[in-house]
Structures are given as C-alpha cells and as structure tokens.
C-alpha cells in the first residue's frame, strides 16, 4: 500500500499581487490493480484585474508499506464576520474506524478557500487549518481515530490608496462602483479542509505527535528579508527498529502581525508558501531533521524592477538617502508594504518497521492556471 504524505504548498502570481478570492491545493490518491493514481488539484482566481498566471507547487512523500491503509475525507465550513476581525471555527468531532489491528493518525492533504459574498475577494492577514484533539480508542477488533477540524481566517482592509475608502484619493475623486466596487464591511468564505487518516498494523508503525508548534517568522522591510526557513528536529523511537520514516502535517497557520507604519494590516497576495523540506532521518537515533519553510510577498512586478536607464539610478540614489524606503510612510501610493509574517506548523512523524522497494523521492507537483479557475494533473505509479 502506497501512503501519500502532503508536505505543504507554494503558490505565486506571475505578474501582480491580488486579493484572496479563490485559493486551494490538495492531493487525492486511489490505488488499484494498475497502480497508484495521484491527483493534484489546484485553484486560484484573480480578485479584480489584470490578467495573470498562477504557478502552484506542492510536495508529497510516498512510502510503500506491506500492511497499510489510507482513508481520505474532507470537512467544509462557512466562516463569516466583520472585516478586520479574526474568525476561528471549531468543527464537529470526526471519527474514522480502522479495522483489525491497525493504528493511525490524521494528516492534512490540502485545502480550498472561496470568497462567497464578494466576487473580488478580500485583502488578507492570514488563514490556517488544523486537525486538533487527536485521540485513538483501541478495541478488541477495531480502532477509532477521532479528531476535531479547526479553521482560521483573517481578512482586513489594505493601506493601498485605490482600495481604501478612507484615503484622500477616494474623497477627492471617488471611483464609480462599476470600476472599483466598495468592499463590504463583512466577509464570508467557504473553507474546505482535506484530510487523510494514515494507518498501518500496530506493531509495524510508530506515530509521534509532538506537543506545541514550530514557527518561522519573516520580516520584510525596504527590500530586506529575514531567513525564510527554520531547522527543526523531531525525536521518534530509536535503536534502528524503524528503518523508514515520513513526516506529515496536521495543521498550518500563517498570519500577518500588526505593522506599526500602516493604519490597515491587510495585504495583497503575490506569493505564499508554507511547507516542509530538507528531510533527513536517522534510524539509529530515531530523529527526523527538517526545515519549516515559509514565503510571503505582496509586491508587484513593476515595483520589483527598476528602469534600465539613468533616471532609474537617480531614483535609487534618492530612495537610499530619503525616508521613502526607510520609513514606509502611512500615506504612500506604493502597493507593496512592509510586514511581519509568522508561519506556524504542526508536524506528525510516522516510523515504519518495513517498507517495500523502491524508495520514492519527495515528489514536486506543479499546476499552471491561466484562464481556468481549477486545474488537475494526474500521476500514475505502476504497481
């Protein structure tokens, strides 16, 4: 049985930054006599304009075990609230029954987000998905895995002058609603959490769910960025009893903290990545080393490149000796603003006594969205 471990996502718009309208990435698998059919589904939609192309990546790890099972499911929520207010929703407990001597744990296999009450979407301060309160109840002939899905969403106003109605440009020259509709004061999103319960015989697998969280903090200011990855170690059972291991994610959460130089803290979204990579496992020590990696950008292509002539050099010199780059003023017509971003990750370690050859490398999946909203790609691994 080939077990699939989703290890995060990396999305970016090729040209510009856009509002959070439709944003999603998940994997699903189906193993038959012909082999494993792995489907990678991605969704992205521009909030307003201009036309753009989305590039969507995801990482998955595959392990083939002689006695294993993967049960997939999903949970959908509608979350709503006042713009600028953080909203969190706790779902009903989900129970999955594993037959026989199997034991397992739930992990994420992706997500999907869709704005419902405003077709252009909202500027965002963050979102997240989590499988919490995981419990295993073992019986004589079955094991019940239970967990509680949770989601987090935080839309907010942006300091951009062309979307903030409090700005001076709106008061002097208000744009007609057919050109730039006024953002409503309330938001409503549909958020879908995709999960998979990964299981194996009780004597063949060791599952470690660490308490607490792993965080990466990213600060962007005047073209300076802090490191986008943090190295972590997760300790499992050592002694060489479990020669194979994989790392899954039961939750992630990224958010923008208050930025003191702007009134509003919502941002356009150019690039967002939350994933784990650089895995290194030592069977003797039972330790899994990995990188918790994040990336976020609200910049636009026309801001990231300077004109290739003398005037561009003059502008760069002026910025260097002025407060434009140093202070990121409250009143500015730039659409890229500084931020403090925090990525929180919740890993799960699976260790296996036996695995079937071959050993698959971590696969990097890719979808490209041009005109469609949702794109699927399929990978078939022969049996």
ABEGO torsion letter per residue (X at the ends): XBBBBBAEBBBBBAABBBBBABBBBBBBBBBBAAEBBBBBBBBBBBABOBBBBBBBBBBBBBBBBABBBBBBBBBBBBBBEBBGBBBBBBBBBBBBBBBEABBBBBBBAEBBBBBAABAAEBBBAEBBBBBBGBBBBBBAABBBBBBBBBBBBBBBBBABAAABAABAAAAABBBBAAABBBBBABBBBBBBBBBBBBBBBAAABBBBBBBEBBBBBBBBBGGBBBBABBBBBBBBBBGGABABBBBBBABBBBBBBBBAABABABBBBABBBBBBBGBBBBAAAGBBBBBBBBBBBABBAAAABBBBBAAAAAAAAAAAABAAAAAGBABBABABBBBBBBBBBBBBBBBBABBBOBBBBBBBBBBBBAABABBBBBBBBBX
